[in-house]
Each structure stands twice: as structure tokens, then as C-alpha cells.
Amino acid sequence: MPTLYEMTQDYDRVLNMLYDPEIPEQAIFDTLELLDTEIETKADGYAKLIRELEVSAETVKAEAARLTERKRSLESKAKALKSNLQEAMLAVGRPKIKTALFSVSVQNNPTKVEINDLQAVLKNRRFIKARKLSEDDVDKTAIIARLPRPGRKRG
């Protein structure tokens, strides 16, 4: 069976045949009928493939949504388990537990600070020590001293 491109070329040839007075009209009609049958079969095949691809795309979309929900559920369960374990560890007064497989500990993490304007922070030299400080050092020193931190917002 010819390709769709070849069929398009065949239609162009038949169109040119219409302008040729030497070619009998019946031959042109027979050729057109044959081409119509071929292109209908080809169009039917194309339509089947298009429908199959669209259905497959919808199936993939639904599966992606299902997996996203599953991921959210698993993350939520893991967070709840961590919270339960932390509460139990604190309740029994054991902030560190070491087993054959895992070492688990409860620790207080410092508050996260986002620096929006480092230059404004560095202008406030009341809390900067003699050595050169990194951004993390500046944050920790400012937090400990409870100094105003211009150009920052708490996160």
C-alpha cells in the first residue's frame, strides 16, 4: 500500500491528467476511484492510530495523577511515623537510639533565615566579629544576639 505522501502525489498526477485531452475521461475516473479507496483505507488506519495514541495519553495522564497522589500519601505516612517516633523518644527520655540497622536521634535544628539583601546585613556591623564571617555565621550571630536583621525575612 502506498504511503500518504505517495497518494497525495498520485492525486496531483490525476489532476494534471484532467488537463490532458488525450487521456480518456473513464481512465481518470477509474484512477480516482482506486485512489479514493486507498486513501479511505489509509485514513481509517491513521484514525485508528490517532485514537489509540490519544487513549494511551489519557491513560498515562491518569496513571501520573494516581502516582502523584500515592507519593503524597507515602510522604504523609512517613512524616506521621517520624512524628510518632519523636514523641515516643521524648516521652521516654531517650533522644538517641542506636540499633543494629539504624541510629535515630532527636535534634533541634536552627531556624532558617533567608537573606534578601546581604549588603544591608553587612552594614550592621554590631554583631560581626573581627574574623571574616560567612553568611551562615552572620545569621547565627544575629539570631543569638537577637539583633535586627535588615534585608531578611524569617522562613
N, C-alpha and C positions, 0 to 999 in steps of 0.2 A: 504494500500500500504506500502510495506517495506521501511525502511529508506535507504539512500545511503550507509551507513555503512553496513547494513544487506545485501544489494545487492552485495557489494564487498566481503563479506564473502561467499555468495552463489556462486560467480564466482570461489572463491578458492576451494569450495567443488566440483564444476563441474570439475575443473582442476584435482583434486585428483581422481575423477571418471574415468577420461581418462586412468589412470594407473591401474584401477581395471578391470581385464579381465572378471569378472562375470557380469558386468553391460552391457546391450546391447547398441550398438552404437546409435540406434534410440532413446533410452531414453535420452541419453546425448544430442543429437541434439535438441530434444523436450524441454528439460530443458534450453538449451542455447537460443533457440528462445523465450521462455517465459521471460527469464531474459533480453534479448535484448529489448523486448517490454517494460518491466517495466523500464529499465534504460533509454530508449529513452523518455518515458513519464516523468520520474523524471528529466532528463537533460533538457527537454523542460520547465518544471516548474522552475527549477533553472535558466535557461537562462532568463525567463520572470522576475523573481525576481531581477536578476542582472541588467537587463536593466532598470527596474523601479527604483532601487536604484541609478544607475548612472544618470538617468534623474532627480531624486529628488535632487541629489547632485549638478548638474548643475543649477537647479532652485534656490537652496539655495545660491549658489555662485553668481548668477546674482542678487538675492534679496539683498545680503550683499553689493554688489557693488552699487546698487541703493540706499540703505540706507546710505552708506558711503558718496555718493555724496549729498544726501539730508541733511545729518548732516553738511557737509561743506557749503552748501548753506545757511542753517539756521544760522550757526555761522557767516557767512559773512554778512548776513542781520542784525543780532543783532549788530555786530561791526559797521556797517554803521549807524544804528539808534542811537547808543551811540555817535558816532562822530557828527551826525547832532544835537542831543540834546545838546552836549557840546558846539558846535559852537553857537547855538542859545542862550544858557545860558550866554556865554561870551559876545555875541553881545549886549544883553540887560542889561548886568551888574549884573546879578543875579547868583552868584556862588553857592548858596544854594536855593533849592526849597523844601518845605515840603507840602505834600498833605495828604488827609485822608488815602491813601493807601501806599504811598512811601515817602521817604526822599531822594532827589537826590542832590549831591554836586560834584563840580569840584575841584580836588586837584592835586597838583604837587607831584608825587612820586619821591623819590631819585633814582639816577642812580644805577643800580645793578652792584655790583662788585663781581667777583668770585676770591676767594683766592686759588692760586695754591700751594703756599709754605708759610705756616703760620710762620715757623721759620725765614725765610728771612724777613718777615714783622716785626716780633717782635724784630729782631736785630736792626732795625732802630728806636731807642728809642727817637728820637727828638720829636715825636708827642704823646708819651704815657705819660699820666698824672700819678700822684702819686698813684691813686687807680688802682686796677686790672680791666682791661677793657675786655669786651667780644669781639669776632670777629666783631660784628656789630659796637661796639663803635670804634674799631680801624679803620674800614672802614670809618665811618662818620668823625672821626677826621682827617684822612689822606685826605679825599676828601675836607673838609672845608679848611684845611691848604694848599691844593694843593701841598702836598709833594709827592715825587716819592714813588710809592708803589712796591717795588721789589717782584717778585714772583706772580704778579697778572696780569690779563688781563681784560680789560673793556668788559662788556657784554651788 
